[in-house]
Every structure is written in structure tokens, then in C-alpha cells.
Amino acid sequence: MDPVLITGLIAASLTTFAFLPQSLRALRTKHTADISLPMLIMLEIGVVVWIIYGSMISDIPLLAANSISFIFVSATLIMKLKYG
């Protein structure tokens, strides 16, 4: 397998799933006071822009990774607005 592809897959996996523990913790505890709302909003916008960019260049791995990130960040943002 191509080392460049492997590097990209590792990076995509780490950045995609990096937010999962925070999302799970917020879901479990319903405590979001320590999560920055501006950070969540900026991250959400950034992920959407990555999805748009991935669509423009037809990059399926980029689209997949950021679509999954969008779900995690959206869930955390919704919990922040609801419980924060």
C-alpha cells in the first residue's frame, strides 16, 4: 500500500475520531459547561467547508472523514445548546 495513502488514512482517522470521546462524555454526563461554544461553532463551520471542498474535488476519503466529524461535532453542539 502507498505510504502517502497510509499517512492520509491515519491522519483522517485520528482527526475524525478525536472528538468522539468528548461527544460520548457530554452525552453520558449531560455536562457541557466546560466546552467552548465558539470553538464548537468554528469547528462545525470548518467541517462543513471541508465537506464542500471535498465535494468540489471529488475526494471520497475527505468527504467521508468530515461527514463523520460533522455528526460528532453536531451532536456535541446540540448538547451544548441544550445543557450548556
N, CA, C and O atoms as CSV, one atom per row, in Angstrom:
chain,resi,resn,atom,element,x,y,z
A,1,MET,N,N,0.849,-1.186,0.000
A,1,MET,CA,C,0.000,0.000,0.000
A,1,MET,C,C,0.892,1.246,0.000
A,1,MET,O,O,1.974,1.252,0.588
A,2,ASP,N,N,0.432,2.260,-0.647
A,2,ASP,CA,C,1.165,3.516,-0.805
A,2,ASP,C,C,1.355,4.220,0.549
A,2,ASP,O,O,0.379,4.424,1.271
A,3,PRO,N,N,2.592,4.593,0.903
A,3,PRO,CA,C,2.844,5.280,2.178
A,3,PRO,C,C,2.084,6.597,2.311
A,3,PRO,O,O,1.682,6.971,3.412
A,4,VAL,N,N,1.888,7.295,1.208
A,4,VAL,CA,C,1.144,8.556,1.256
A,4,VAL,C,C,-0.309,8.279,1.626
A,4,VAL,O,O,-0.889,8.990,2.447
A,5,LEU,N,N,-0.896,7.253,1.024
A,5,LEU,CA,C,-2.278,6.877,1.338
A,5,LEU,C,C,-2.408,6.439,2.790
A,5,LEU,O,O,-3.357,6.819,3.475
A,6,ILE,N,N,-1.465,5.650,3.252
A,6,ILE,CA,C,-1.492,5.189,4.649
A,6,ILE,C,C,-1.413,6.381,5.602
A,6,ILE,O,O,-2.155,6.445,6.582
A,7,THR,N,N,-0.526,7.311,5.318
A,7,THR,CA,C,-0.392,8.510,6.146
A,7,THR,C,C,-1.698,9.295,6.171
A,7,THR,O,O,-2.136,9.748,7.228
A,8,GLY,N,N,-2.311,9.454,5.013
A,8,GLY,CA,C,-3.588,10.169,4.936
A,8,GLY,C,C,-4.699,9.466,5.699
A,8,GLY,O,O,-5.503,10.113,6.368
A,9,LEU,N,N,-4.744,8.153,5.600
A,9,LEU,CA,C,-5.771,7.389,6.319
A,9,LEU,C,C,-5.584,7.478,7.833
A,9,LEU,O,O,-6.556,7.591,8.581
A,10,ILE,N,N,-4.343,7.427,8.272
A,10,ILE,CA,C,-4.070,7.561,9.712
A,10,ILE,C,C,-4.477,8.950,10.199
A,10,ILE,O,O,-5.143,9.082,11.225
A,11,ALA,N,N,-4.076,9.980,9.462
A,11,ALA,CA,C,-4.428,11.352,9.849
A,11,ALA,C,C,-5.944,11.547,9.858
A,11,ALA,O,O,-6.493,12.132,10.792
A,12,ALA,N,N,-6.610,11.060,8.827
A,12,ALA,CA,C,-8.070,11.208,8.751
A,12,ALA,C,C,-8.748,10.488,9.901
A,12,ALA,O,O,-9.687,11.015,10.498
A,13,SER,N,N,-8.281,9.286,10.217
A,13,SER,CA,C,-8.881,8.517,11.317
A,13,SER,C,C,-8.698,9.225,12.654
A,13,SER,O,O,-9.640,9.337,13.439
A,14,LEU,N,N,-7.492,9.698,12.907
A,14,LEU,CA,C,-7.228,10.365,14.189
A,14,LEU,C,C,-8.033,11.652,14.341
A,14,LEU,O,O,-8.632,11.885,15.390
A,15,THR,N,N,-8.053,12.481,13.311
A,15,THR,CA,C,-8.784,13.748,13.432
A,15,THR,C,C,-10.289,13.533,13.411
A,15,THR,O,O,-11.030,14.286,14.044
A,16,THR,N,N,-10.747,12.523,12.697
A,16,THR,CA,C,-12.179,12.244,12.651
A,16,THR,C,C,-12.689,11.755,13.998
A,16,THR,O,O,-13.731,12.200,14.478
A,17,PHE,N,N,-11.949,10.840,14.600
A,17,PHE,CA,C,-12.432,10.236,15.840
A,17,PHE,C,C,-11.917,10.923,17.101
A,17,PHE,O,O,-12.233,10.483,18.206
A,18,ALA,N,N,-11.137,11.983,16.963
A,18,ALA,CA,C,-10.628,12.712,18.115
A,18,ALA,C,C,-11.749,13.342,18.937
A,18,ALA,O,O,-11.618,13.483,20.153
A,19,PHE,N,N,-12.825,13.714,18.301
A,19,PHE,CA,C,-13.913,14.385,19.014
A,19,PHE,C,C,-14.901,13.394,19.616
A,19,PHE,O,O,-15.753,13.788,20.413
A,20,LEU,N,N,-14.808,12.130,19.258
A,20,LEU,CA,C,-15.750,11.120,19.757
A,20,LEU,C,C,-15.754,11.013,21.281
A,20,LEU,O,O,-16.840,10.990,21.860
A,21,PRO,N,N,-14.609,10.946,21.969
A,21,PRO,CA,C,-14.662,10.861,23.432
A,21,PRO,C,C,-15.391,12.044,24.078
A,21,PRO,O,O,-16.133,11.867,25.045
A,22,GLN,N,N,-15.178,13.242,23.544
A,22,GLN,CA,C,-15.861,14.414,24.089
A,22,GLN,C,C,-17.365,14.306,23.883
A,22,GLN,O,O,-18.143,14.616,24.786
A,23,SER,N,N,-17.773,13.870,22.706
A,23,SER,CA,C,-19.194,13.711,22.407
A,23,SER,C,C,-19.833,12.665,23.314
A,23,SER,O,O,-20.926,12.871,23.841
A,24,LEU,N,N,-19.143,11.545,23.489
A,24,LEU,CA,C,-19.682,10.484,24.357
A,24,LEU,C,C,-19.770,10.937,25.808
A,24,LEU,O,O,-20.742,10.635,26.501
A,25,ARG,N,N,-18.758,11.659,26.263
A,25,ARG,CA,C,-18.782,12.153,27.644
A,25,ARG,C,C,-19.932,13.146,27.855
A,25,ARG,O,O,-20.638,13.084,28.862
A,26,ALA,N,N,-20.110,14.047,26.909
A,26,ALA,CA,C,-21.204,15.022,27.014
A,26,ALA,C,C,-22.554,14.315,26.999
A,26,ALA,O,O,-23.468,14.696,27.731
A,27,LEU,N,N,-22.677,13.299,26.176
A,27,LEU,CA,C,-23.922,12.539,26.107
A,27,LEU,C,C,-24.183,11.809,27.413
A,27,LEU,O,O,-25.312,11.780,27.903
A,28,ARG,N,N,-23.141,11.223,27.971
A,28,ARG,CA,C,-23.270,10.437,29.197
A,28,ARG,C,C,-23.543,11.321,30.415
A,28,ARG,O,O,-24.401,10.990,31.234
A,29,THR,N,N,-22.830,12.431,30.543
A,29,THR,CA,C,-22.936,13.261,31.752
A,29,THR,C,C,-23.920,14.416,31.619
A,29,THR,O,O,-24.374,14.974,32.619
A,30,LYS,N,N,-24.248,14.772,30.374
A,30,LYS,CA,C,-25.085,15.939,30.093
A,30,LYS,C,C,-24.464,17.219,30.665
A,30,LYS,O,O,-25.166,18.182,30.974
A,31,HIS,N,N,-23.138,17.207,30.797
A,31,HIS,CA,C,-22.384,18.358,31.299
A,31,HIS,C,C,-21.531,18.909,30.154
A,31,HIS,O,O,-20.619,18.248,29.659
A,32,THR,N,N,-21.853,20.121,29.758
A,32,THR,CA,C,-21.133,20.731,28.638
A,32,THR,C,C,-20.613,22.127,28.978
A,32,THR,O,O,-20.169,22.858,28.093
A,33,ALA,N,N,-20.666,22.490,30.236
A,33,ALA,CA,C,-20.277,23.847,30.634
A,33,ALA,C,C,-18.819,24.157,30.292
A,33,ALA,O,O,-18.478,25.305,30.004
A,34,ASP,N,N,-17.968,23.146,30.325
A,34,ASP,CA,C,-16.542,23.372,30.075
A,34,ASP,C,C,-16.172,23.332,28.597
A,34,ASP,O,O,-15.002,23.500,28.253
A,35,ILE,N,N,-17.142,23.113,27.723
A,35,ILE,CA,C,-16.877,23.074,26.285
A,35,ILE,C,C,-17.165,24.463,25.722
A,35,ILE,O,O,-18.226,25.034,25.973
A,36,SER,N,N,-16.237,24.988,24.976
A,36,SER,CA,C,-16.358,26.335,24.417
A,36,SER,C,C,-17.344,26.351,23.241
A,36,SER,O,O,-17.159,25.640,22.254
A,37,LEU,N,N,-18.386,27.168,23.362
A,37,LEU,CA,C,-19.364,27.309,22.277
A,37,LEU,C,C,-18.727,27.896,21.019
A,37,LEU,O,O,-18.979,27.383,19.929
A,38,PRO,N,N,-17.905,28.961,21.121
A,38,PRO,CA,C,-17.276,29.469,19.899
A,38,PRO,C,C,-16.406,28.412,19.196
A,38,PRO,O,O,-16.374,28.354,17.967
A,39,MET,N,N,-15.704,27.581,19.976
A,39,MET,CA,C,-14.889,26.528,19.383
A,39,MET,C,C,-15.761,25.541,18.621
A,39,MET,O,O,-15.427,25.154,17.501
A,40,LEU,N,N,-16.871,25.132,19.216
A,40,LEU,CA,C,-17.776,24.195,18.542
A,40,LEU,C,C,-18.326,24.789,17.247
A,40,LEU,O,O,-18.398,24.104,16.227
A,41,ILE,N,N,-18.708,26.047,17.291
A,41,ILE,CA,C,-19.254,26.695,16.097
A,41,ILE,C,C,-18.185,26.804,15.010
A,41,ILE,O,O,-18.455,26.522,13.842
A,42,MET,N,N,-16.983,27.210,15.389
A,42,MET,CA,C,-15.895,27.312,14.407
A,42,MET,C,C,-15.552,25.947,13.821
A,42,MET,O,O,-15.318,25.823,12.619
A,43,LEU,N,N,-15.522,24.926,14.670
A,43,LEU,CA,C,-15.219,23.579,14.195
A,43,LEU,C,C,-16.309,23.077,13.251
A,43,LEU,O,O,-16.012,22.466,12.224
A,44,GLU,N,N,-17.548,23.331,13.594
A,44,GLU,CA,C,-18.674,22.924,12.747
A,44,GLU,C,C,-18.596,23.596,11.375
A,44,GLU,O,O,-18.778,22.943,10.347
A,45,ILE,N,N,-18.328,24.893,11.364
A,45,ILE,CA,C,-18.206,25.618,10.098
A,45,ILE,C,C,-17.016,25.076,9.298
A,45,ILE,O,O,-17.121,24.873,8.088
A,46,GLY,N,N,-15.897,24.845,9.967
A,46,GLY,CA,C,-14.725,24.302,9.299
A,46,GLY,C,C,-14.984,22.944,8.670
A,46,GLY,O,O,-14.552,22.686,7.546
A,47,VAL,N,N,-15.682,22.079,9.382
A,47,VAL,CA,C,-16.016,20.751,8.858
A,47,VAL,C,C,-16.924,20.879,7.639
A,47,VAL,O,O,-16.749,20.159,6.656
A,48,VAL,N,N,-17.889,21.786,7.699
A,48,VAL,CA,C,-18.782,21.994,6.551
A,48,VAL,C,C,-17.984,22.476,5.337
A,48,VAL,O,O,-18.219,22.028,4.215
A,49,VAL,N,N,-17.047,23.383,5.569
A,49,VAL,CA,C,-16.227,23.873,4.456
A,49,VAL,C,C,-15.366,22.738,3.883
A,49,VAL,O,O,-15.196,22.656,2.666
A,50,TRP,N,N,-14.825,21.867,4.736
A,50,TRP,CA,C,-14.076,20.704,4.255
A,50,TRP,C,C,-14.973,19.792,3.415
A,50,TRP,O,O,-14.530,19.254,2.400
A,51,ILE,N,N,-16.218,19.617,3.828
A,51,ILE,CA,C,-17.166,18.793,3.059
A,51,ILE,C,C,-17.421,19.429,1.689
A,51,ILE,O,O,-17.443,18.738,0.671
A,52,ILE,N,N,-17.611,20.727,1.676
A,52,ILE,CA,C,-17.813,21.429,0.401
A,52,ILE,C,C,-16.581,21.267,-0.484
A,52,ILE,O,O,-16.697,20.963,-1.671
A,53,TYR,N,N,-15.413,21.469,0.092
A,53,TYR,CA,C,-14.164,21.330,-0.655
A,53,TYR,C,C,-14.014,19.899,-1.184
A,53,TYR,O,O,-13.666,19.701,-2.348
A,54,GLY,N,N,-14.271,18.918,-0.345
A,54,GLY,CA,C,-14.185,17.524,-0.763
A,54,GLY,C,C,-15.131,17.215,-1.907
A,54,GLY,O,O,-14.801,16.439,-2.803
A,55,SER,N,N,-16.311,17.827,-1.874
A,55,SER,CA,C,-17.275,17.657,-2.971
A,55,SER,C,C,-16.753,18.287,-4.257
A,55,SER,O,O,-16.906,17.728,-5.343
A,56,MET,N,N,-16.142,19.444,-4.121
A,56,MET,CA,C,-15.638,20.161,-5.299
A,56,MET,C,C,-14.514,19.402,-6.000
A,56,MET,O,O,-14.398,19.451,-7.225
A,57,ILE,N,N,-13.687,18.701,-5.224
A,57,ILE,CA,C,-12.577,17.974,-5.840
A,57,ILE,C,C,-12.858,16.473,-5.921
A,57,ILE,O,O,-11.983,15.696,-6.304
A,58,SER,N,N,-14.062,16.070,-5.564
A,58,SER,CA,C,-14.486,14.658,-5.615
A,58,SER,C,C,-13.545,13.739,-4.843
A,58,SER,O,O,-13.107,12.707,-5.350
A,59,ASP,N,N,-13.246,14.129,-3.619
A,59,ASP,CA,C,-12.354,13.343,-2.767
A,59,ASP,C,C,-13.194,12.577,-1.739
A,59,ASP,O,O,-13.603,13.129,-0.718
A,60,ILE,N,N,-13.439,11.298,-2.029
A,60,ILE,CA,C,-14.309,10.483,-1.175
A,60,ILE,C,C,-13.758,10.331,0.246
A,60,ILE,O,O,-14.529,10.484,1.193
A,61,PRO,N,N,-12.473,10.042,0.447
A,61,PRO,CA,C,-11.981,9.934,1.832
A,61,PRO,C,C,-12.147,11.231,2.626
A,61,PRO,O,O,-12.490,11.196,3.808
A,62,LEU,N,N,-11.908,12.366,1.983
A,62,LEU,CA,C,-12.090,13.656,2.641
A,62,LEU,C,C,-13.555,13.876,3.014
A,62,LEU,O,O,-13.865,14.352,4.106
A,63,LEU,N,N,-14.440,13.525,2.103
A,63,LEU,CA,C,-15.871,13.651,2.371
A,63,LEU,C,C,-16.305,12.731,3.506
A,63,LEU,O,O,-17.050,13.140,4.397
A,64,ALA,N,N,-15.839,11.497,3.470
A,64,ALA,CA,C,-16.236,10.524,4.492
A,64,ALA,C,C,-15.756,10.955,5.876
A,64,ALA,O,O,-16.529,10.966,6.833
A,65,ALA,N,N,-14.484,11.307,5.974
A,65,ALA,CA,C,-13.927,11.694,7.269
A,65,ALA,C,C,-14.641,12.906,7.851
A,65,ALA,O,O,-14.963,12.927,9.039
A,66,ASN,N,N,-14.888,13.898,7.036
A,66,ASN,CA,C,-15.527,15.114,7.541
A,66,ASN,C,C,-17.021,14.950,7.758
A,66,ASN,O,O,-17.598,15.646,8.593
A,67,SER,N,N,-17.649,14.062,7.038
A,67,SER,CA,C,-19.071,13.773,7.294
A,67,SER,C,C,-19.246,13.116,8.657
A,67,SER,O,O,-20.186,13.429,9.388
A,68,ILE,N,N,-18.334,12.202,8.998
A,68,ILE,CA,C,-18.379,11.578,10.319
A,68,ILE,C,C,-18.077,12.620,11.398
A,68,ILE,O,O,-18.747,12.659,12.430
A,69,SER,N,N,-17.079,13.457,11.161
A,69,SER,CA,C,-16.768,14.536,12.108
A,69,SER,C,C,-17.963,15.458,12.305
A,69,SER,O,O,-18.238,15.895,13.422
A,70,PHE,N,N,-18.670,15.751,11.224
A,70,PHE,CA,C,-19.842,16.612,11.292
A,70,PHE,C,C,-20.882,16.040,12.262
A,70,PHE,O,O,-21.498,16.780,13.029
A,71,ILE,N,N,-21.068,14.738,12.219
A,71,ILE,CA,C,-22.042,14.093,13.106
A,71,ILE,C,C,-21.627,14.261,14.563
A,71,ILE,O,O,-22.446,14.633,15.404
A,72,PHE,N,N,-20.347,13.986,14.870
A,72,PHE,CA,C,-19.871,14.094,16.254
A,72,PHE,C,C,-19.942,15.533,16.759
A,72,PHE,O,O,-20.406,15.781,17.872
A,73,VAL,N,N,-19.487,16.470,15.951
A,73,VAL,CA,C,-19.468,17.871,16.377
A,73,VAL,C,C,-20.900,18.402,16.493
A,73,VAL,O,O,-21.209,19.145,17.424
A,74,SER,N,N,-21.770,18.027,15.561
A,74,SER,CA,C,-23.165,18.471,15.620
A,74,SER,C,C,-23.844,17.967,16.885
A,74,SER,O,O,-24.568,18.710,17.547
A,75,ALA,N,N,-23.606,16.702,17.216
A,75,ALA,CA,C,-24.213,16.139,18.432
A,75,ALA,C,C,-23.739,16.896,19.667
A,75,ALA,O,O,-24.535,17.209,20.552
A,76,THR,N,N,-22.463,17.184,19.725
A,76,THR,CA,C,-21.916,17.915,20.872
A,76,THR,C,C,-22.434,19.348,20.907
A,76,THR,O,O,-22.736,19.870,21.980
A,77,LEU,N,N,-22.539,19.984,19.755
A,77,LEU,CA,C,-23.069,21.344,19.687
A,77,LEU,C,C,-24.529,21.383,20.148
A,77,LEU,O,O,-24.923,22.285,20.887
A,78,ILE,N,N,-25.314,20.425,19.721
A,78,ILE,CA,C,-26.714,20.364,20.145
A,78,ILE,C,C,-26.793,20.180,21.657
A,78,ILE,O,O,-27.601,20.829,22.321
A,79,MET,N,N,-25.956,19.297,22.202
A,79,MET,CA,C,-25.952,19.094,23.660
A,79,MET,C,C,-25.499,20.348,24.382
A,79,MET,O,O,-26.030,20.681,25.441
A,80,LYS,N,N,-24.518,21.049,23.817
A,80,LYS,CA,C,-24.050,22.297,24.436
A,80,LYS,C,C,-25.179,23.311,24.477
A,80,LYS,O,O,-25.367,23.983,25.491
A,81,LEU,N,N,-25.925,23.433,23.407
A,81,LEU,CA,C,-27.044,24.387,23.366
A,81,LEU,C,C,-28.176,23.955,24.295
A,81,LEU,O,O,-28.866,24.796,24.870
A,82,LYS,N,N,-28.363,22.668,24.439
A,82,LYS,CA,C,-29.443,22.160,25.280
A,82,LYS,C,C,-29.083,22.170,26.764
A,82,LYS,O,O,-29.904,22.561,27.594
A,83,TYR,N,N,-27.858,21.743,27.110
A,83,TYR,CA,C,-27.470,21.589,28.518
A,83,TYR,C,C,-26.502,22.646,29.010
A,83,TYR,O,O,-26.322,22.807,30.217
A,84,GLY,N,N,-25.864,23.382,28.074
A,84,GLY,CA,C,-24.745,24.242,28.429
A,84,GLY,C,C,-25.080,25.502,29.136
A,84,GLY,O,O,-24.186,26.280,29.469
